[in-house]
């Protein structure tokens, strides 16, 4: 398999060689041998690459959690300026784009609607159109594969930095495919091209690509994290720890008031295939319940083919809500720069689903309610398949 970066390095489009480039990337933007895309592009095309851009968490992935901003800076290795797209602005400005003709995008996505690199991509396309700049996406694999989709599609009224468009939670597209979709369905019309990978197929998870995982953000340390993330990210909208401050974020979840054996008994009539719920005790070193002993579970996924992360976490969330009504709480705003709407509504993408969870509506009924929208999305996305 060759990444879009590697294809581009081997055979760059001739019409781009007299252009000035910017590069949106981070510490996970590497080739097969572990060299950063910024160094490879600067080394081969020294006069073309003139500046760098960084997404949430910073160019080196140093910043934790949401609304922890990164200032602009300078790369010590190349001497190039770094413009932060998660600082005083989340969109490239006219000043940032003034010195380039096109922006290369080389980011590792994780296949989940709420991962903010997707929204940054949409913003980049919008601003590139506004300021007449081209965008070239150097494609990378969807680590969850490109076949399975899951969850309700985002309601239009709930678009935010964790939801750029009507995607389900698990969207089954690569960043290059998402770029094409956004450019058309959002009516952006930017000068967009995608350098596709070679040798990647839609059924492949990341560990089937013979590539090493590099954490694209501080709390995405492994493929196993990415596998559970489309569901476990929902705990961010609650007072339950999603495992931040542990060595296995999102695989762990819990709180001091949870009794794992009681939850497990409650779940006997709600099967969750493909995953073992291991009773766990942990003490977060930061964020929710910092320094306190939390009890909960560790999600040990043993069959990714049948595991449904979104359904699984909805079942778990409703169980905790039912068993601990006086202790369980929804997180209050702000969340990702939204100061009024509930974080859980932004994450789920549908306020009515949160209300249905509160009223005890069965997950099977909720799933049935969003199937029509999911099927419609499936038809739409096929038009943008590159693989």
Buried (B, 14 or more C-beta within 10 A) or exposed (E): BBBBBBBBBEEBEEEBEEBBBBBBBBBBBBBBEEEBBBBBBBEEBEEBBBBBBBBBBBBEBEBBBBEEEBEBBEBEEBEBBBBBBBBEBBEBEEEBBEEBBBBBBBBBBBBBBBBBBBBBBBBBBBBBBBBEBBBBBBBBBBBBBBEBBBBBBBBEEBBBBBBBBBBBBBBBBBBBBBBBBBBBBBEBEBBBBBBBBEEBBBEBBBBEBEBEBBBBBBBBBBBBBBBBBBBBBBBBBBBBBBBBBBEBBBBBBBBEBBEBEEBEEBBEEBEBEBBEBEBBEBEBEEBBBEEEEBBBBBBBBEEBEEBBBBBBBBBBBBBBBBBBEEBBEBBEBEBBEBEEBBBBBBBBBBBBBBEBBEEEBEBEEBBEBBEEBBEEBEEBBEEBEBB
